[in-house]
């Protein structure tokens, strides 16, 4: 897959995974806390910080109808109306410039998820370097086309999407002039579970849609994200908070700073471990070869003595003939006096 460059940082299989800390609503309506989240994300080594750009009115209607209420007993937000949830979770638009400026100061890439055309226009005025489409908007083809026309790279979470819907979104993006696309395998349940993650889909998605694929991960911990890198994920996005005990709409499935730091470290280790298809000793193993088993003379022998199970053994170190010749050598005569501890070689017989 072709690599993508975002403000000098290259994203692709030849580079360490691109780690995104998602603030979402974990600022708890405090700009000071939002900026502290940026600071802590930078300290963890995360490469980017993402927020969300919407208002309650751009997301839904203030309406008392049943369909506008969250009644799912398994939902973290049961009992809230959609309007009240988004009003609680949204990031005030007047904060965006301050948040992105702090990201730039700390060497992180700041960007956002727009939810309608007005938020794209606003983010364009702030010169964001890339965009993200959330899972619940991934079938909003007009929104995807609007982002494509910016010419910026686009990341799309694919939660709930069928293969046919993914084909439609990638086609819409490309036909509208978009070039740099990354799809994220995603399970849109909060929190999600490892058994519902199905990350073996990642290489299949990459081959099917001919683009980079990463993971938007709502599971607890870092294991699923690390495993995704072994399957080719080039981007990992995780929700991030200062402390889960502080509460917030997404706190329960967000990483704390020490966990995010481990995510950055362990995903890079996983990426480094991939390497290339390799057989035989690596450069670092060459010195270890001397400690392999090999054939040694284990008793003092005189010229003409016969090699037997008592005087020829497979032991460490590895300076003698390989053990595969053991049966062939038994019964052969040595042609000179051989002291105990001599590595077996062909010039001792015949």
Buried (B, 14 or more C-beta within 10 A) or exposed (E): BEEBEBEEBEBBBEBBBBBBBBBBBBBBBEBEBBBBBBBBBBEBBBBBBBBBBBBBEBBBEEEEEEEBBBEEEEEBBEEBBBBBBBBBBBBEBEBBEBBBBBBEEBEBBBBBBBBBBBBBEBBBEBEBBBBBBBBEBBBBBEBBBBBBEBEBBBBBBBBBBEEEBBEBBBEBBBEBEBEBBBBBBBBBBBBBEBEEBEBEBBEEBBEBBEBBBBBBBBBBBBEBBBBBBBBBBBBBBBBBBBEBEEEBBBBBBBBBBEBBBBBBBBBBEBBEEEEEEEEEEEEEEEEEEEEBBBBBBBBEBEEEBEBEEEBBBBBEEBBBBEBEBBEEBEEEEBEEEBEEEBBBEEEBEE
